[in-house]
Amino acid sequence: MLADTLAAIRAADQAAIAEARALQDRLTKPRGSLGVLEDVAVRLAGAAGACPPPLPAPAALAIFAADHGVHAAGVTPWPQEVTVQMVANFLAGGAVANAFAAQAGVSVTVVDVGVAADLPDAPALVKRKIGYGTADLSRGPAMTVDQAVRALEAGITVARDLVAGGARCLVTGDMGIANTTASAALVSVFTGADPAEVTGRGTGIDDETYERKVRIVREALRVNGLPADTSSASEALRALAAVGGFEHAALAGFILGGAAARVPVLLDGVIAGAAALAAAALDPAALDHCVAGHRSAEPGHAAALAHLGLRPLVDLELRLGEGTGALLAHPMLCAAVRVMHDVATFDSAGVTEKPV
């Protein structure tokens, strides 16, 4: 499945991009007056291979949930059982992600790819469990390569199913206590940045815990023989398995699945950014189908976005995860595309254009 998905991904259509740029310049507005929104609409045209691009609605949020063995190293004061408790909260509709999704008209699906407990069945819960949490990445690989591939394919399957169900935009979400530690390790590996530069305070840890977290990330890279040359798909996959989480791998697969279907993927914060680095290492063309919803307050996210060359639509110092920043950006994405569908051109409206 992974190989077939990678083979199906196509880079942005340059003819559609040129057509979209030309259309933007003919619309009844000063050229460039919508700033970044024009770039976003053109980007989506290239991704879809059509001008104007399809409206990115309805959208579907997938929250990938998993636990992390590195939690035992004391990188966060939050108990691990919060992961399963928050999954229940998502399913009950009581989380911030649910509120933002309701506001944006986005569906919510929760995917268990590695929660350290058996979850009861629920209508919005998809069970794709790879294991009951990863191993401690500071003592060796968090996953086997086979587990990483299975998690990638779980994400691909979720993307395929949501698109088959009518989703025209995929939104990344995550839940997993200690997952910012794995994210920092992934960002360090794929960008080459020092762990101290990309490790943040996650849920708001104190100085002592933060220093421990940085040490743990450094130790994870050391024991796993990282960084390595992740320009090859095999080394990128090994790095993902070594220091990633089940949800990171599943999110990377989700991104690849959306790209293969030519459906835009709206990225959330640092966990999604780390996953996007892995997805781009497996196939750089997947990035042409991604839009950065926001910039997280986590320093690793800024490093990931810079490396990926993605400009965030929203910068509100959020650090919650769950898909919240991406959900806030979704109406902007829709508005950017609707302009290309609904706004008249100077010729069709009979409006005199500014002399060149």
Secondary structure, DSSP 8 states (H G I E B T S, - for coil): -HHHHHHH-----HHHHHHHHHHHHHBSS-TTTTTHHHHHHHHHHHHHTSSS-----SEEEEEEEE--GGGGG---SS-TTHHHHHHHHHHHT-SHHHHHHHHHT-EEEEEEEE-SS-----TTEEE----SS---TTTS-SS-HHHHHHHHHHHHHHHHHHHHTT-SEEEEEEE-TTHHHHHHHHHHHHH---HHHH---TTT--HHHHHHHHHHHHHHHHHTT-S--TTSHHHHHHHHHHH--HHHHHHHHHHHHHHHTT--EEE-SHHHHHHHHHHHHH-GGGGGGEEE-B--SSHHHHHHHHHHT---SB-S-----TTHHHHHHHHHHHHHHHHHHHS-BHHHHT------
